Every structure is written in C-alpha cells, then in structure tokens.
Amino acid sequence: MVNTRQIIRLVTAEAFHGLVIRILENGRTADRATIDRLCCDSTLAPCGLGLAVQRLCELSFGPAREAGGLVERLMTYQRSSGLFGGSGTDESLSASAVALRALLAWRTELRDAGREPGPALDLAVQRGIEALVAASSTASDDERRVIDWQLGDLEEIKESLDCDRRSASASSPGTMFSVNDRRSLSNAA
C-alpha cells in the first residue's frame, strides 16, 4: 500500500509518472486509455498531484499537513480557462476532473475539521467546475469515462456534468473497471 512518506518522496522527486502508477495500483484499476490520459506529458503533474491529494485525504483522519502543500501546488496548474494542465482541452479534461476531485476532497476534509477552506480554494473549485462543464460537451468517450470516474458520484456537480449515472454508480473514484487490459499497471505503463 502506498503511504504518505512514499507519496511525498515521489512528489519531491517530481516522479509523477511513478506516482500515478503507484496510486492506480493501490486500489484503483484503470484501462490502458485511462493510464495514457493520466500520464500524458502535458497533464502528468496535475494528475499526479491530484491523485496524491485524493490518496492523502483517504489515508488521514482529518486534514493532512502534507496534503495542504500539495493542494497549493496543484492550484498553480490551473490555467486562466479554469482547466488544469495542458494547453488544449483534450487531456486537460481528465486532468481537470482529477484535480477537481482532489480539491473537493481537501475542501471536505477542512470543513469536516471545522476549518474554512479559504477563498482561493473555493475560487479554484468554482472556476474548475465551470470550465469543465463548458468543455465537457465535446469530451471524447475516454475523457467522459475519466470525468464520470472522478466526479460522477458527487451530487453537487454530476447533473451539471451530465455524468452517465450507470457508469458513475458502478465506478467510484476508488475503482475503475478494466475492460481491455488486465495487466498490472506497472507492466502496462
């Protein structure tokens, strides 16, 4: 199981490809197309940071100090359009879904601990959701699956994103069904 120390070590070394693979191997399965989306050069850092924040929120009982720094770093990858990573919208939709799930998880951690998330986090979430909703109408099937996987179970945004309810209920952020490629992720990458 990937732990906090391993996550921080991989982030510090900017070994985002390894980070994505380690987190996906640790309780999340993904098909080849999803792995390729999340490991695209232009979106690798926000995907790695987003998955790291998600995992740190899962591992902790309250806001993990390490996650706060990663959230700040993740927010630097938000473009003026509101999407995360990349220069176009292609892989940016996947990166944005991963980043938004992380920001929403962190915001929930803070609120559950009785702390205010702050205006920068709230603004990043709002801008990200608005941009993702606007751009998702042209999302490819691969992009749509990642969006549904990451955000389809969140009541506050799934209707705005028109997430496929069947896909969202069958696949939470913890699990994504592997249809085409059943090899270990480290072998598939």
N, C-alpha and C positions, 0 to 999 in steps of 0.2 A: 504494500500500500504506500502510495506517495505521501510523505508527511510534509509538515511546514518547513522544516530545515531543507529538505530536498527541493521544494518549490522555490524557496528564496535563493538557494545556491544556483539553480538553473536560470532564474531571472537575473541575478547578479552577473552571471557569465553571458547573459543575452543569448542563451541556448534555447531559443523559443521553439524551434522545431522539436527538440527533445522534450521540452516541457509539454507541448501539445500532445505528443505521442504518449508520454508517461501518464498524463491526466486521462486521456481517452482510454488507455489500457486499464486504468484503475476504476473500473465500474461503469465505463461508458463504452459502448461499441459503436463503430461507425463504418460505413461502407467506403470504398475507395474514393468515390466522388466527394464525399464529405471531408475525408482526410486531405484530399487535394485542395479543396476550397479553403480549409483552415490553415493549410501550410503554404499558401501562395505567398511569394516574397513580399508583395505589397501590403499584405494583411497579417503576416505572421506574428508580429509583435502585439498588435491589439488582440488577436485571437489567443495568443499565449497568456497575456496578462489577464484577459477576461476569464479564461478557464481557470487560471491560478486564483483569482479573487473568488470565483464561484466555489472552488475546492476549499479555500481557506475558510470561507463562511460555513461550509459544511463541517469542517473539522473542529471549529471552535464553538464555545458556549458563550456567545457574545462577540462584540466587535474585536477581531484580532488586530493587534497593533500593526503587524506586518501587512495586513490587507489594506489598511488605510494608505500607506505609502504607495502600494500598487494601484490603488484607485486613482490617486493623484496623477501617477504616471500614465495610466490608461486614458484619463481625460485629455492628456496632451495629444493623443492621436485622433481626437475628434476634429474633423475638418469644418470649415465655415458652413458647409452644407448641412452639417449635423450628423453625417455618416462618419464611420470610423475607418481609418486606414485607406490605402489605395488612392489612386487618382480618379478612377472611374467608378461606376456603380456596380460593376459586375461582381467581383468578390467582396466589395465593400458591404453588400447587404448581409452576407454571412458574418463578416467581422463585426458589423454593427449589431446584429442580433446577439452575438456572444458578448460583446461589450455591454450592451443594454441589460442583458440578464445579470451580468456581474454588478453593474451599478445599482440595479434594483435590489439584488440580494444584499449588497452593502447597505443601502438605504434602509432596508427592513431590519438588518442587524442593529443599526444605530437606533432606529425608532423603538425596537423591542427592548433596548437597553435604556430607554428614556432620554436619548440624546437626539438633538436636532441634526439632520444631515447637512444643513447649510445650503445657501443659495446656489453655489457653484455646482454642487451635485444635482440639485433639483433642476437647474437650468440645463445641464448636460443631458439628463434623462428626458426632459421635455423636448429639447431640440432633436435628440436622437430618435425618439418615438415619432415626432412629426416628419422627420426626413425619411425614416424607414417606411412609414405609412405612405408617403408620397411616392417613393421609389418602388415599393413592393408590387405595385400593379403590373410592372413589367418584369418581375422576377422570373428567372428560369425555374424549371422543376427542381433542380438541385438546390438553388437558392431558397426556394419555397420550403423545401424539406428542412433546411437548417433553421430558417425562421420559425417554422412550426415546432421544431425540436426544442429550440431555446425559449420561445416566448408563447407558444400555443396554449400553455396551461395557466397563463396569467390573466385572470378575469378583466383587469383594468385595461388591457390592450389587445386581447385576442380578437375582439369584434372589430376594432379599428383596423387590424391587420388582416381580417377575414381569414384567420387561420383555419385550416382544414380540421374540423372537430374530431374526425375519426383518427387522423394522424396524431393530433395533439393528445387525445386521451390514451392512445396506445404508446406514446413515446414522450416521456418526461425528460427534463434536462439530464437526468441520470442515465438514461438508456436510449439508444437509437438502434433500431433493428438493422442488422447487417444482412442485406439480401443477396448481394452479388459477390462478396468477398469475405470469406470466413477465416482468413489467415490472421495470425497475430498482427497487431498494428505495427510492431517494430519490424516485422518481416515485410509488411505491405508498403512501408514507407520507403 
